[in-house]
């Protein structure tokens, strides 16, 4: 499963939305995430990918598509540090 597919699936599961949502949508305004949803989302993503998402990284990526990019970068950094 690609990082993008996994991130979008986790977003769909945490927010209880259809898996075919538009990744250009914002998490809060368009998809209806509240503060508890955001905390759960960050926790699920960190656990799934074994990364730490900083508040700055997360809040700069309030669109699902941007969050995919943040996670891809974190996974790449983690993999490169192990090499």
C-alpha positions in Angstrom: 0.0 0.0 0.0 1.4 3.4 -0.9 1.8 6.2 1.6 -0.8 8.2 -0.1 -3.3 5.3 -0.1 -2.6 4.6 3.6 -2.9 8.3 4.7 -6.2 8.8 2.8 -7.5 5.6 4.3 -6.6 6.6 7.8 -8.2 10.1 7.3 -11.4 8.3 6.0 -11.5 6.0 9.0 -10.8 8.6 11.6 -13.3 11.1 10.2 -15.9 8.5 9.3 -16.1 9.7 5.7 -16.3 7.9 2.4 -12.9 6.7 1.2 -13.3 8.4 -2.2 -13.3 12.0 -0.7 -11.4 14.7 -2.6 -7.9 15.0 -1.1 -7.9 18.7 -2.0 -10.5 19.3 0.7 -9.5 20.8 4.0 -9.6 18.6 7.0 -11.6 21.0 9.2 -13.7 23.3 6.9 -14.5 20.7 4.2 -14.3 17.4 6.0 -15.6 18.5 9.3 -12.7 17.4 11.6 -12.8 18.8 15.1 -10.0 19.1 17.6 -10.5 15.6 18.9 -10.5 14.2 15.3 -7.2 16.0 14.7 -5.6 14.5 17.8 -6.8 11.1 16.8 -5.7 11.6 13.2 -2.2 12.6 14.3 -2.0 9.7 16.7 -3.1 7.2 14.0 -0.7 8.5 11.4 2.3 8.5 13.9 1.5 5.0 15.0 1.0 3.6 11.5 4.1 5.2 9.9 6.3 5.2 13.1 7.0 8.9 12.7 6.6 12.1 14.8 4.5 14.8 13.2 5.3 18.3 14.6 2.5 20.7 15.2 4.0 23.0 12.6 4.1 20.3 9.9 0.6 19.2 10.7 -1.0 22.6 10.8 0.7 23.7 7.6 -0.9 20.8 5.9 -4.6 21.2 6.6 -5.5 19.7 3.2 -5.4 16.0 2.9 -3.2 16.1 -0.1 -0.6 18.3 1.8 -0.7 15.9 4.7 0.2 13.1 2.3 3.3 15.0 1.3 4.3 15.6 4.9 4.0 11.9 5.8 5.9 10.9 2.6 8.7 13.3 3.6 8.8 12.0 7.2 8.9 8.4 6.0 11.7 9.2 3.5 13.7 10.9 6.3 13.2 7.9 8.6 14.3 5.5 5.9 17.3 7.5 4.9 18.5 7.8 8.5 18.4 4.0 8.8 20.6 3.6 5.7 
